[in-house]
């Protein structure tokens, strides 16, 4: 069999896979909380793939890739708008069970939790499979209390990250809580990441702990994302 034909067939197969994967990659990268590193990798990979397609062809793939790129962008924007307006309602115990099950995963793990100013909780779990979504908690539970409770249950009751988390809330800055460990028996490390687009704090007027910390008159008008 001609080696060139085999290589061509493999490249065509890779092109088809790229067309299928691209929309899901866009959705994963641009779903909140958005990570600039992921956006950069996607832009570089998509740009290189398009460049090599323009150089070597086939012509149909260049057209299909551009169409797929446009559809992926529109799909992502619509998905984000719908997600903001219609985040699924989840019972706090169910979401807590999901987070704690992820924390018991036998291996390295990374869990992200953040309260969005839209009233939804953003959750990111990397293993056993990558999950990234936003959810509205049912009932009248305080979203900040929920996040702190997950941190305490994973790291320990005396987790210093909770005090740091509240300090930032008192300063009018929301934080993305990232819990990470390198192995199943390794220690958990907690990092409070700054997400500029989601820095605005959601008021929690019914919570005796976080209500005073998140009161609008304490910080002035909400910051523009």
N, C-alpha and C positions, 0 to 999 in steps of 0.2 A: 504494500500500500504506500502511496506517495506520502512522504513525511509532511510536505506542505499542506496536503489536504487534511491530514490528521490535526496539525496545528490550527488550521483554519476552523475545523469543526469544534475544537476545544475553545477557541476564542469566541465563536458564535454562541456556544453554550454559556460561556462566562458572561457575554453580553446579555443574554436572556435572563440569567440570574440577577444581573445588575438592575435590569428593568423591573423585576419583581420585588427586589429588596428595597429599592430606592424610596417608595412611598412610606414604608414602615420605618426606614431609617430617619426620614424627615420627621415623622410623628414622634419617634423616641427622643431625638435630639432636641426638638423644639418644645416638647411638653415641659410644663413647669415642674420643678425649678430649672430654668435653662442654664446649661453649663457652657461657657465660652470655649472650653477645650473641645467638647463634642462638636460644637458648631464649626470650629476651625478644621477639625479632622474631616467632617463631612464635606466642607467646601473644597478642601484640598483633594480628597479622593474623587469627588464628582468632577472637579476641574481637570484632573489628570486623565480620568477615564474619557471625558469628552475630547480632550486634546489628542489622545492616542487614537480615538475613533476618527477624528478629522484627518489624521495623518494616514492611517491604514485602511479606513473604511470598516465595514461596508456602509454605503450611503444610507441604506434603510435604517441602520442603527443610529446614525447621527440624528435623523429626523425623529425616530422613536424615542431616543434619549431626551431630546429637547422637549418633546410633548410630555413625556413622563415627568420631567423636571418641573414643567409648568403645572401639571395636574397635582404633583406631590406638594408643591407650594400652596396651591389653592386648597387642597384637602387638609393640609396642616393648619392653615388659617381658620378654616371653617370648624375644624375639630377643636381648636383652642377656644373659639368663640362659644361653641355649643358647650364645651366643658366648663367655661366660666358661668354660663347661664344655668346649666343643668347638671351640676355635679351630683353623682348618685348619693342617696342618703343611706348611710350605713350605721348600724347600731354600734355604740362605743365598745361594747364587750367583744363584738365580732372583729372589729378592726384591731383592738388590743390583742386578741388571740392571734391574729395574723402576724402582727409585729413580733410578739413573743415567740411564736413558732419560728419565725425567721431568725430570731436571736439564738435559738437552740440548734441552728443548722450545724452539722458536723463538718466544719471547715472554715476557711476565711469568709468573712461576711462584712457587708457595709449596709447600714440602714440610715436613711435620711428622713427627717420629720420637720415640717414647717407649717405654721399657721398663716394662711394667705389672707390678705385684706378683703378677699371676696367672700370669706366665711367658710372656706374649705380647708381641709388638712391635706397637705401634699406629702405623699409617701413614696419613697424610693427604696427598693430592696434589690440587691444584686444577685443573690443566690437563694435557692438552687436554680432559679431562672430570673432574669432581669424583669422587675415589675416597677412601673412608674405610673402613678395615677393620683387623682384628687378626689376627695370624698367629703360630704357634709355629714356631720355626726347627728344622729337622731336624739331627741330629748333636749334638755337644757344644760347639758354638760359644758363646762368651760373648756375651750379648745387648748388653751395654754396649760391648764391643769392636766389635760390628757397627754400632751407632749411631755410634761415633766414627769408624770406617772410612768410613762414608758422608759424614760431615762433612768429613773430610780430603780425600776424593776430589772433593768439590764445591767446597770453599772453598780448600783447599791444605794441605800437610803441616804447616805451622806455624800452623794455625788456633788462635788463643788461646781459642776457645770450648771446646776439648777440655779445657784445664787448668781452666777455670771449671766445666765439667761435672763433672769429677772432684772439684773442691773441694766442690760441693754433695753429691755422693755421700758424701764423707768426713764431711759434717755430718749425714748421715742423711736428706737431702732429695732426692727424685727430681725430675728436670726434663724438661719437654717441649721438645725441640729444634725450633725453627722456622727454616727457611732460606727467605729471600725475596729476590726481585729484581724490579725494576720493568719491566725490558725484557730482551731477549735479550742485549744487549751491556752491560747494567748490572751493577754489582758485587753480589755476594751479601752479604746481611746476616743475621747469626745472632742469634737471641734465645732465651734459656732461660726459658720460661714456667713459672710455678708453678701446678700443678693440684692443688688441695687434696684432691680425692677420690682422687688417684693419687700422693700424695706419698710413700707408704711405699716403701722401697727393697727390691728383690728381692735376696737374698744370691746371690753368685756364687762359691761356695767353691772351684771348680776353676780359677778364673782367677788367675794370679799378680799381675796388676795390680789388678783390681777386687775380688778376694777380700778383701784386707785393708780396702779402702774400704767394703765392704758387709757386713762381719761383724756379726752381731747383738750380740756382746758389746762391740763398739766403740761402739754407739749406745744400748744398752739395749733394752727391749722395743719391738716395732714400734709406730709411731704408729697411732692409730685413724683411719681415713679420715673 
